[in-house]
Amino acid sequence: MGFEDIGLGELVEFGIHNVTPKYIREMRELGLEEMSTADIIEFSIHNITPKYIRSMHQAGLIDLTQEQLVELGIHNIGPRYIQELDALGFENLPIDMLIELKINNVTPRFIREARENAGDDLSFEDLLEMRSDSYRTYRKKRFFGDDDSQ
């Protein structure tokens, strides 16, 4: 596998998280030669597979750092989400913006619905504000019975 001084505990973790020599080899072939055993285990925990990385490359995200891959994996951001945002005019978004949109549940469906109600000229910030405002309104009505329409 190419690791010197790998301990029994790390080998056990590899087994628990289904890290195989093939997995490690494929990751290295994708340019992740400097991964530590902890990095490999973290990738496996967050289901960051060689297939996932290749699919992200196909979506245009080529020079991702290990940290960015982990963040994208943690938030379940895949190529389909990115491609749908691209199709809606949100092309080449920085990783931190993709993550912020996903954390705030700004989905392609939400964007289409927001555009139907507020027009096509909505910025990234507008969408985040609309999402948080709609959640606050929902929460007020649901939990406190407040209705601003009265």
PLY file of the C-alpha trace (Angstrom):
ply
format ascii 1.0
element vertex 150
property float x
property float y
property float z
element edge 149
property int vertex1
property int vertex2
end_header
0.00 0.00 0.00
3.03 2.23 0.30
2.77 3.17 3.97
5.72 2.81 6.27
5.15 2.12 9.94
1.42 1.52 9.58
0.00 0.39 12.87
-2.42 -2.37 13.71
-5.06 0.21 14.70
-4.86 1.83 11.27
-5.14 -1.54 9.56
-8.23 -2.29 11.63
-9.73 1.08 10.65
-8.97 0.33 7.00
-10.95 -2.88 7.38
-13.85 -1.21 9.18
-14.13 1.47 6.48
-13.55 -0.85 3.51
-10.26 0.72 2.51
-8.57 -1.69 0.14
-5.25 -1.58 -1.72
-7.28 -1.00 -4.91
-9.01 2.04 -3.31
-5.64 3.51 -2.28
-4.08 2.81 -5.68
-6.99 4.45 -7.53
-6.83 7.51 -5.28
-3.14 7.87 -5.97
-3.75 7.49 -9.71
-6.15 10.45 -9.41
-3.33 12.61 -8.07
-3.80 12.11 -4.34
-0.35 10.63 -3.71
0.27 12.47 -0.45
-2.65 11.04 1.50
-1.94 9.91 5.02
-3.70 6.93 6.54
-5.96 9.39 8.42
-6.82 11.14 5.13
-7.72 7.87 3.48
-9.93 6.85 6.38
-11.64 10.27 6.37
-12.32 9.98 2.63
-13.79 6.54 3.10
-15.98 7.65 6.03
-17.45 10.44 3.86
-17.90 8.10 0.88
-15.37 9.90 -1.28
-14.55 7.25 -3.81
-12.45 7.30 -6.96
-15.74 7.22 -8.89
-16.96 10.32 -6.99
-13.73 12.19 -7.73
-13.86 11.26 -11.43
-17.48 12.45 -11.60
-16.50 15.76 -10.01
-13.72 16.10 -12.60
-16.30 15.52 -15.34
-18.45 18.26 -13.79
-15.50 20.65 -14.19
-14.06 20.55 -10.67
-10.54 19.38 -11.40
-8.12 21.02 -8.98
-9.92 20.23 -5.73
-7.92 19.99 -2.53
-8.39 17.11 -0.15
-10.17 19.47 2.24
-12.57 20.62 -0.49
-13.36 17.03 -1.45
-14.16 16.23 2.17
-16.41 19.31 2.51
-18.24 18.47 -0.71
-18.66 14.87 0.45
-19.86 15.86 3.91
-22.57 18.06 2.38
-23.47 15.48 -0.27
-22.68 17.78 -3.17
-22.34 15.82 -6.36
-21.96 16.58 -10.03
-25.71 16.56 -10.67
-26.28 19.41 -8.18
-23.45 21.41 -9.77
-24.70 20.76 -13.32
-28.25 21.78 -12.37
-26.96 25.03 -10.86
-24.89 25.64 -14.00
-28.00 25.15 -16.15
-29.79 27.76 -14.03
-27.02 30.30 -14.66
-24.95 29.75 -11.53
-21.84 28.58 -13.32
-18.39 28.10 -11.87
-19.44 28.85 -8.31
-16.61 28.71 -5.78
-16.67 25.67 -3.52
-17.61 27.74 -0.45
-20.69 29.10 -2.27
-21.75 25.61 -3.36
-21.49 24.48 0.23
-23.40 27.50 1.54
-26.21 26.92 -0.95
-26.42 23.26 -0.01
-26.32 23.94 3.74
-29.19 26.40 3.32
-31.16 23.93 1.18
-31.11 26.16 -1.89
-31.95 23.50 -4.42
-32.46 23.86 -8.17
-36.18 23.43 -7.52
-36.15 26.25 -4.95
-34.33 28.49 -7.45
-36.91 27.79 -10.17
-39.78 28.50 -7.74
-38.11 31.67 -6.47
-37.66 32.89 -10.03
-41.32 32.21 -10.79
-42.31 34.40 -7.83
-39.61 37.08 -7.84
-38.23 37.14 -11.38
-35.12 35.79 -13.03
-32.70 38.42 -11.74
-31.92 36.79 -8.39
-28.40 36.76 -7.02
-26.77 34.15 -4.87
-27.35 36.42 -1.87
-31.02 36.97 -2.79
-31.61 33.23 -2.85
-29.98 32.73 0.54
-32.03 35.56 2.02
-35.23 34.22 0.49
-34.50 30.76 1.86
-33.82 32.04 5.38
-36.83 34.39 5.27
-39.15 31.63 4.11
-37.87 29.38 6.88
-38.36 32.10 9.50
-41.90 32.73 8.23
-42.66 29.03 8.25
-41.23 28.64 11.75
-43.24 31.59 13.09
-46.47 30.25 11.67
-45.78 26.66 12.66
-44.58 27.16 16.18
-46.00 30.50 17.28
-49.16 30.81 15.22
-48.04 34.23 13.97
-49.64 35.30 10.75
-48.45 38.61 9.31
-51.36 38.72 6.86
-53.91 39.63 9.54
0 1
1 2
2 3
3 4
4 5
5 6
6 7
7 8
8 9
9 10
10 11
11 12
12 13
13 14
14 15
15 16
16 17
17 18
18 19
19 20
20 21
21 22
22 23
23 24
24 25
25 26
26 27
27 28
28 29
29 30
30 31
31 32
32 33
33 34
34 35
35 36
36 37
37 38
38 39
39 40
40 41
41 42
42 43
43 44
44 45
45 46
46 47
47 48
48 49
49 50
50 51
51 52
52 53
53 54
54 55
55 56
56 57
57 58
58 59
59 60
60 61
61 62
62 63
63 64
64 65
65 66
66 67
67 68
68 69
69 70
70 71
71 72
72 73
73 74
74 75
75 76
76 77
77 78
78 79
79 80
80 81
81 82
82 83
83 84
84 85
85 86
86 87
87 88
88 89
89 90
90 91
91 92
92 93
93 94
94 95
95 96
96 97
97 98
98 99
99 100
100 101
101 102
102 103
103 104
104 105
105 106
106 107
107 108
108 109
109 110
110 111
111 112
112 113
113 114
114 115
115 116
116 117
117 118
118 119
119 120
120 121
121 122
122 123
123 124
124 125
125 126
126 127
127 128
128 129
129 130
130 131
131 132
132 133
133 134
134 135
135 136
136 137
137 138
138 139
139 140
140 141
141 142
142 143
143 144
144 145
145 146
146 147
147 148
148 149
